[in-house]
Amino acid sequence: MSRSKALLSGLVVLVVSLQSALAYCQSGVWHRTLADAERQAREQGKTLLIHFSGNNCGYCVQMDRRVFSSPVIQQELRRSVAAVYLNRDVDLAAAAQFGIRGVPTDIVIYPDGSSRTLVGGKSLGQFQQILAEARTHNRAPKQLQPPVSKFGDFQQAVPYRREQGKRVLPGPDTDKQNDSSLKSGPDKSQLARFESPVQPADFVEVEISAGPGLQGYCPVTLSDLRQWKRGQERYSYAYQGVTYRFCSAAARDSFRADPEKYAPEIQGCDPVTLAQQRRAVSGDVRFGVWLDGRLYLFQDAQNRQAFKQSPQLYSTVRSAAEYSADVAGRQ
C-alpha cells in the first residue's frame, strides 16, 4: 500500500473514531474533555470513569455497539459516574498520563482517591457491575478531595510499585553513569512543578517526526542485543502511526508478533516534554534510557537527566496501570 493510501486509510479510521466519540458526547452521557469530567466528579462527589478506545480495535467496536448503545448503560452512566470517552491514538497526552497501552481500557477513580484499571473488552453485564460498584463509592460534594487531575494526587492513589532497575541506553552521547547514580525518589523541585493542575488533554501539540521510528535503527536488535543496526526500508512495519525499519524479515516478524515489547514508550516521544509542556515531540536516539526493559527517548541530555533523577514523575502512572490486579486482558 502506498504512503498516501495508508495515510488516507488512517484518516478515515480517525474520522470514524472521532465521530463515534462525538456522538457519545452529544448524547449527554460522555463529557467532551477529561477536564470537564474531573470537574463534575469533584463538584458532585462522583466516581470518575475514563474510557479509552482506539483505532483498529475490534473489542472497542463491540463495546460501542453492544454496551454503550444500551439505554440501561447510558442511564447508569449519567447517574453513577462522571464519564469521558477518549481515543488512545488521538488523546495522546491523556493516554501517556495514564499509561494506556492496550485498549479498550477503563480507568475508574473513586472520590477517596483509590482507583482501578480495567484492560480488555467488557460485556454489558460486566460494565453494569463496574457502574454499580462506582455508585457505592459516591458521596456528598462537601466531602470531596482535591482534583484528581494533579499528578501528585494520582501518585498517592496508585502507589509506585516497580523496582528501580534502570540502564542508560548505549549509544552516541550516552552518559557514563551506572545505576547507583540514579536517585530512588522524586526531586522536590521537580515535584513542585506538578502541584498545579495540568492543561486538559485536548490541548496538546503534536510534533512527531515524519521520518522512520528510532531514526531508522532496528528496534529488535536494539532490544534483544543492545546493538545499533540500521534497518532497511524494504523491511518496514507501521505501528501506532510510526513506521519502523528492520534488519531482516525475521526481525520484522518478531516485532509484528509483539510490538509492545520492542517499540519505544509513548511512540518515541519525550516523556518529560509531554508531561511538562503538553507537547508530543519525538525523542532522539542519542538520548535514551532503559527503565525495567522499556525504552524512553528524550530530546536532549537535560530531559534525560530529569527523568533519571525523578523517574516516578514520568513512569509511575504507566507502571501502576500495567501491574493493576484488575487487568482482564490485553489487545
C-alpha positions in Angstrom: 0.0 0.0 0.0 1.4 3.4 -0.9 2.1 6.0 1.8 -0.7 8.3 0.5 -3.2 5.4 0.6 -2.0 4.4 4.1 -2.4 8.0 5.4 -5.9 8.2 3.8 -6.9 5.0 5.4 -5.7 6.1 8.8 -7.6 9.4 8.4 -10.8 7.6 7.6 -10.4 5.4 10.7 -9.6 8.5 12.7 -12.7 10.4 11.5 -14.9 7.4 12.2 -13.5 7.2 15.8 -13.9 10.9 16.4 -17.5 10.8 15.1 -18.2 7.9 17.4 -16.8 9.8 20.4 -18.6 13.0 19.4 -21.9 11.1 19.2 -21.5 9.9 22.7 -20.6 13.4 23.9 -23.7 14.8 22.2 -25.9 12.2 23.8 -25.2 13.7 27.2 -23.6 10.5 28.5 -19.9 11.3 28.0 -18.1 14.6 28.6 -16.2 16.2 25.8 -12.9 16.6 27.8 -11.2 15.0 30.7 -11.2 18.3 32.5 -15.0 18.5 32.3 -15.4 15.0 33.7 -12.9 15.8 36.5 -14.8 18.9 37.3 -18.2 17.0 37.6 -16.5 14.3 39.8 -15.1 16.9 42.1 -18.2 19.1 42.4 -20.8 16.2 42.7 -18.7 13.7 44.6 -18.9 11.1 41.8 -16.6 8.4 40.7 -14.5 9.4 37.6 -14.7 6.9 34.7 -12.2 7.3 31.8 -12.9 5.0 28.9 -10.1 4.7 26.3 -10.9 3.3 22.9 -8.6 3.1 19.9 -8.3 2.9 16.2 -8.5 -0.6 14.5 -9.8 -2.1 17.8 -12.4 -4.8 17.4 -13.2 -5.1 21.1 -13.7 -1.3 21.2 -16.3 -1.5 18.4 -18.1 -4.3 20.1 -18.4 -2.3 23.3 -19.6 0.7 21.4 -22.4 -1.4 19.7 -23.3 -3.8 22.5 -22.6 -1.9 25.7 -22.6 1.8 25.3 -25.6 1.8 23.0 -27.8 0.3 25.7 -30.3 2.7 27.3 -29.7 1.0 30.6 -26.0 1.6 30.5 -26.5 5.2 29.4 -28.8 5.8 32.3 -26.4 4.2 34.7 -23.5 6.3 33.3 -25.4 9.5 33.9 -26.5 8.5 37.4 -23.4 6.8 38.7 -20.2 8.4 37.3 -18.6 11.4 35.6 -17.6 9.7 32.4 -15.3 10.7 29.5 -14.7 8.8 26.3 -11.2 9.2 24.9 -9.2 7.7 22.0 -5.7 6.4 22.8 -4.5 7.2 19.3 -5.8 10.8 19.4 -5.7 11.9 23.0 -2.0 11.3 23.3 -1.4 13.3 26.4 -4.1 11.6 28.4 -3.0 8.2 27.2 0.5 8.9 28.3 -0.6 10.3 31.6 -2.5 7.1 32.5 -0.1 4.7 30.8 -2.6 3.4 28.2 -1.2 0.6 26.0 -3.9 -2.0 25.4 -7.5 -0.9 24.5 -10.2 -0.9 25.5 -9.2 0.3 28.9 -11.3 1.8 31.7 -9.7 3.9 34.4 -12.0 4.2 37.5 -11.0 6.7 40.1 -13.2 6.9 43.2 -13.7 10.0 45.3 -11.4 8.7 48.1 -8.5 8.6 45.6 -8.4 4.8 45.2 -8.6 3.5 41.6 -8.9 0.5 39.3 -7.5 -0.1 35.9 -9.6 -2.5 33.8 -8.0 -3.6 30.5 -9.9 -5.5 27.9 -13.4 -5.8 26.4 -16.4 -6.0 28.8 -19.9 -7.4 28.4 -23.0 -5.4 29.2 -23.3 -7.3 32.5 -19.7 -6.7 33.4 -19.9 -3.0 32.8 -23.1 -2.8 34.8 -21.2 -4.3 37.8 -18.4 -1.6 37.3 -21.0 1.1 37.4 -22.9 -0.4 40.4 -19.7 -0.5 42.4 -18.8 3.0 41.4 -22.2 4.2 42.7 -21.4 2.7 46.2 -18.3 4.9 46.4 -20.0 8.2 45.5 -20.5 10.7 48.3 -21.7 14.2 49.1 -19.8 17.1 47.4 -18.7 18.6 50.7 -16.5 15.6 51.4 -14.6 15.8 48.1 -10.8 15.6 47.9 -8.7 18.0 45.8 -8.9 17.5 42.0 -7.7 14.1 40.8 -6.1 15.7 37.7 -3.0 16.6 39.7 -0.1 14.3 39.0 0.8 14.1 42.7 -2.7 13.1 43.7 -2.7 10.2 41.2 0.6 9.0 42.6 -1.0 8.8 46.0 -4.0 6.9 44.6 -1.8 4.4 42.7 1.5 3.9 44.6 4.7 3.3 42.7 5.3 -0.5 42.8 8.2 -1.1 40.5 11.8 -1.9 41.4 14.2 0.8 40.3 16.1 -1.2 37.7 17.4 1.4 35.2 20.0 1.4 32.5 21.2 4.2 30.2 20.7 3.4 26.6 24.1 2.5 25.0 24.8 4.7 22.0 26.1 8.1 20.8 26.4 10.7 23.6 25.3 8.3 26.3 26.2 9.3 29.9 28.8 7.1 31.5 26.9 6.6 34.7 25.9 3.4 36.5 22.6 2.5 38.2 23.8 3.7 41.6 24.0 7.3 40.3 20.2 7.4 39.8 18.1 8.8 42.6 15.5 6.5 44.1 12.9 9.2 44.7 11.5 12.3 43.1 13.4 15.6 43.4 11.5 18.1 45.5 11.9 20.9 42.9 10.5 18.6 40.2 7.5 17.6 42.4 6.7 21.3 42.9 6.1 21.8 39.2 3.4 19.2 39.3 1.4 20.7 42.2 -0.7 22.8 39.9 -3.3 21.2 37.6 -2.1 20.4 34.1 -3.9 21.5 30.9 -6.8 19.4 29.6 -5.8 16.5 27.4 -7.3 18.1 24.3 -4.7 20.9 24.5 -1.6 19.1 23.3 0.7 20.0 20.5 1.8 17.0 18.3 5.2 17.4 16.7 6.1 13.8 16.0 8.8 13.3 13.3 7.6 12.2 9.9 10.7 10.0 9.5 11.1 6.4 10.5 10.9 5.4 14.1 14.1 5.2 16.1 15.6 7.3 13.3 15.9 4.2 11.1 17.6 1.9 13.6 16.2 -1.7 14.1 14.2 -1.9 17.3 14.5 -5.6 17.6 18.3 -5.8 17.5 18.4 -2.8 19.9 16.1 -4.5 22.4 17.4 -8.1 22.1 21.1 -7.4 21.5 21.6 -3.8 22.6 23.2 -3.2 19.2 22.7 -0.2 16.9 21.9 -1.5 13.4 20.3 0.4 10.6 17.1 -1.1 9.3 16.2 -1.5 5.6 13.3 0.3 4.0 12.1 -3.0 2.4 11.7 -4.4 5.9 9.3 -1.8 7.3 6.3 -2.1 9.5 3.9 0.7 10.8 2.8 0.6 14.5 0.6 3.2 16.2 1.3 5.7 13.3 5.1 5.2 13.4 7.0 3.3 10.7 9.9 1.2 11.9 12.7 -0.4 9.8 14.3 -3.7 10.5 17.5 -5.5 9.6 15.7 -8.6 8.2 12.3 -10.1 7.6 12.8 -12.2 10.7 13.3 -9.1 12.9 10.2 -7.5 11.3 8.1 -10.6 12.1 9.3 -10.6 15.7 8.2 -7.0 16.0 4.8 -7.8 14.5 4.3 -10.7 16.9 4.9 -8.5 20.0 5.2 -4.8 19.1 4.8 -3.6 22.7 8.0 -5.5 23.6 10.1 -3.6 21.1 8.5 -0.2 20.4 9.8 2.7 22.5 7.4 4.1 25.1 4.9 6.8 24.1 5.6 6.3 20.4 9.1 7.5 20.9 8.0 10.9 22.3 10.0 12.6 25.0 8.0 11.9 28.3 9.5 14.9 30.1 8.4 17.4 27.4 5.0 15.7 27.2 4.4 16.0 30.9 5.8 19.5 31.4 4.7 21.3 28.2 1.8 19.1 26.9 3.8 18.6 23.7 4.2 15.3 22.0 7.7 15.6 20.4 9.9 12.8 19.1 12.9 12.0 21.2 16.4 11.5 19.8 18.2 8.1 19.8 21.3 9.8 21.2 19.4 10.4 24.5 17.7 7.2 25.7 17.2 5.3 28.9 16.1 1.8 29.7 13.7 1.5 32.6 12.7 -2.0 33.6 13.2 -3.2 30.0 11.3 -0.3 28.5 13.0 2.3 26.2 12.4 6.0 26.7 13.8 8.6 24.3 14.4 12.3 25.0 15.1 15.5 23.1 18.3 16.3 24.9 20.6 15.3 27.8 18.8 17.7 30.1 15.5 16.0 29.8 17.2 12.6 30.1 18.8 13.7 33.3 15.5 15.0 34.7 14.0 11.6 34.0 16.8 9.7 35.7 16.6 12.0 38.8 12.8 11.6 39.2 11.6 8.6 37.2 8.4 8.3 39.2 7.1 11.6 37.8 7.1 10.2 34.2 6.7 6.4 34.5 4.8 5.7 37.7 1.3 6.0 36.2 2.1 3.6 33.4 3.7 1.1 35.8 0.7 1.2 38.1 -1.7 0.6 35.3 0.4 -2.2 33.9 0.5 -4.0 37.2 -3.1 -3.5 38.2 -4.7 -6.6 39.6 -7.8 -5.8 37.7 -6.3 -6.3 34.3 -8.6 -8.6 32.4 -6.9 -8.9 29.1 -4.7 -7.1 26.6 -5.1 -6.3 22.9 
